[in-house]
Amino acid sequence: MGGLGYLVCLLSLVWGEGVVGLAVNWGTRSTHPLPPEIVVKLLRDNGFDKVKLFEAEAPVLRALGNSGIQVMLGIPNDFLAPLATSVGYAIRWVSQNVSTYVSKYGVDIRYIAVGNEPFLKTYKDTYLQTTFPALRNIQAALIKAGLGPQVKVTVPLNADVYETDSGVPSAGDFRSDIHALMLSIIKFLGDNGGPLTINIYPYLSLYADPHFPIDYAFFSGTSTPVVDGSISYTNVFEANYDTLIWALEKNGFPSLPVIIGEVGWPTDGDSNANLQYAQKFNQGLVDRIIRGQGTPKRPTTPPEVYLFGLLDEDAKSVDPGNFERHWGVFYFDGTLKYSLNTRLNGKSNNTLVPAKGVRYLERRWCIMAPEASISDPNLGDSIKYACSYADCTSLGYGTSCSRLDTRSNASYAFNMYFQTMNQQKGSCQFSNLSVITSMDPSQDTCRFQVMIDIGKHETRTPPTSSSSSLHNNLPITHHLIFYDADADDDQFQQSTRPPCIVN
């Protein structure tokens, strides 16, 4: 999602010989990632036959070899500059990350996604001069490698690359500051058989504007339609997409293929990010694609639609919001969040199934000691410290753990740190405030996790691709650290101390 949330899952229904398949973005920003082999089995067990990767990671690509799963392989924005300035660099990148895996491992790579929302307004023109040259050089490298006919290029873009002055889709056009650049890229994609990829997030419309009509964010909305001539738009998804189609038509590209690269709904980290809304939105999305339903501007040619995301990622940046770590259809360990009827293989009721073969750390949790007092002067700092290096985004107003009292808030924070540190000795020592228990402290909707035992799975070796070395060790920091259900909002704090054990 770029600066507004980095899209990690892609759901597309593909028709062929009566069989419906799914596609999904697979993001790997997790402190305790599932082994790639287990994820590939999860994909296949649930009928996912397409996957989008955000960068080239050797273990992931090897696991996808001869799996029957088609791959869209991403290139991070940090690589745009060297790719733009050197076709030789592009040739080496394609050789190492595409040709090798296609020929040696049997990976079915279909698209190269050059950059990730590089024209996002929050990037302040950082990638304006490098995206198109990088795109051209990757295309040239694919042709040189003999892969031009089978591997196409695209650029995933945020929906902020187009706009409408009057608020209706028919007034849509590309942003004035990038208008000429967009037309050059679109023409290049069309000339080389590549689609335009756009990310659309109805949830973010609701997140950004508390007055946004909530039913307009879903597919069953009717109370507040947007009227554009003879067309009444009852959901923001269709209105947003058709704004793009109008922009393409106005500029001479009425039939360019469009992929919706990211769309979905998070399940935690915000009052509107919950299991009920996510299930409602994603089921509505799946239903309309199963029906082959297009939009008013393209009623008979619906786009491929990529749902965000496959798994929760507890190491993602939360600059856009605490919801960023909760886009997955599955939890981080591949367990189910909610029912989603995919109707695969002609079955009227075919729901998702969880990952198999996952191994966990010992079933024990770190909690606030019964004898410890909530008035202890060390409690606040201990909670802030724990949440600086573990994911506490489920604590906060309207989140899954929002109803915890002060003692349970502390227990949640202590346990997340304990689990993130692999339950190692000394990781449940918070100024004599904590104790280890074998009794699950989960409450209602608040899940106290036990982490995956990455030591019992095959160790993930460092990726051989240069692009896969980026962002592998992101700090686990976020804005929301501590929330007391009985306290005021000014108790939300953050800390940036180095990771170590609290004595």
Disulfide bonds with the S-S distance in Angstrom:
Cys366-Cys428 1.98
Cys387-Cys392 2.03
Cys401-Cys446 1.98
